Amino acid sequence: MRSFRPDSGDPRRQVFFLKIVIGILLITALVLLILPLRIPRPLRLFLVSTELLAAGAIWLLTKARLNH
């Protein structure tokens, strides 16, 4: 039976997956900022900043890979 999925080495598939990961990180950071959770403010800000830094690093790596 023929599979319509591209192989895992396909750069378009990798970029698509990384965009999904970046989106999830950004949405999670917004949820942490907006929802009134019972997390102390310093810890909440640390978590948000960590997620934003991770999203930025993944975005830069993806951009560098596309230009290579």
N, C-alpha and C positions, 0 to 999 in steps of 0.2 A: 504494500500500500504506500502511495506517495505522500510525503509530508510537505505541507505548505509553509512550515516554519523555516526561516533562514537558520543557518548554522550559528553557533554561539560566537564565532569569530567575525561575524558581519559587523562592521563599524557602525552602520546605521542602527542596528539593534542595540549595540552597546551605548550609543549616544541617547537613544530613546529611553533605555533603562536608567541612565544617569539623570536624565531630565525628570523622570518620575521620582527618583530619590530626592532630587533637589526640591521638587514641589512638595513632597511629604515633609521634608525638614522645615520648609518655610511655613506650611500650614500648621505644623505642630508648634512652631515658635509663636505664631499668632494666637493659637488657642491658649498657650501658656500665658500670654500677655493679657488676653481679653477675659477669659473665664475666671470667675472668683474662686480659685482653688485655695485650699488650706495649706499652701506652701509659703514659707517665709519669703519676703520680698528679695533679700540678697540671693537666696538660692534660686528663686525664679529668674532673676536677672542673669545669674550665672548660666543657667540652663538655656535661656533664650540666646545669650551671646554665643554659647558654645555651638548651638544648632545653626545660628547664622554664619559663624565662621566655617563650620563644616560645609554648609551649602555653598559659600563663596569659594572655598578651596576646591570642591568638586566641580563647580562651574569653571574656574580657571583651568583646572586640569583638562576638562572636556574641550575648552576653547583652544588650549595649546595642542591637544591631540588632533583637532580638526585642521589646524594650520600646519601641522607637520606633514 
